[in-house]
Amino acid sequence: MKFFLDTANVADIKYWSDMGLVDGVTTNPSLIAKEGRPFKEVVREICAIVDGPVSVEATSLEIEGILQEARDLSAWADNIVIKIPFIKEGVKALPILKDEGISTNSTLTFSANQALIAMKAGTDYVSPFIGRLDDIAHYGMDVVADIMAMKNNYGFATRVIVASVRHPLHIIEAARIGADISTIPAQVLEKMFMHPLTDKGLESFLKDWRSVEV
Ligand code: E4P
């Protein structure tokens, strides 16, 4: 399973890229706003650090605007993927952008039906938001399992990004299902490293080692 980082924070992206753990990045308007920096500057910095796809979201609600934004944004760097909200105008844009060679990520998807439509329309990536589903007492990971089954049944080339990840268990479940990608907030990636028995074991190994004559 590929690891994308779900952030627009350049320091975090650099840190985890240096660890060799970042296969791509996803941003959204809220993540960009959180950084308090000019949009284009942040995106170009991220694209220069990451040797993989970087999702940047279009905010227009009608097709002409979506297409124009997609064309403009994709010219900023070679590895930009245009995130398009799952609305009818957005779905109409997917095959057009595919024909133009612009990569797309169908975002704000919450059901297997929405993902099926996006895959049929030729999206390169589809992002089910599992944490937001869990928040309303709907098992988000069930939707991921359904989407992966549909993808495999019909051989769609779309890659499924498990998004809105909240904790390390989500990553285990995504990997168990065989999802293509998880997009992970930096604080969740940090938690995936942690185990008290690793710390305790290391402490006792180092203590015992001090008594050894080398
Ligand atoms: C996905 O691409 C989104 O950026 C993100 O995962 C949304 O997560 P949230 O529900 O934590 O805002």
Boltz pocket constraint, residues with backbone or C-beta under 6 A from the ligand:
constraints:
  - pocket:
      binder: B
      contacts: [[A, 6], [A, 26], [A, 27], [A, 28], [A, 107], [A, 127], [A, 129], [A, 131], [A, 132], [A, 162], [A, 163], [A, 164], [A, 165], [A, 183]]
      max_distance: 6.0
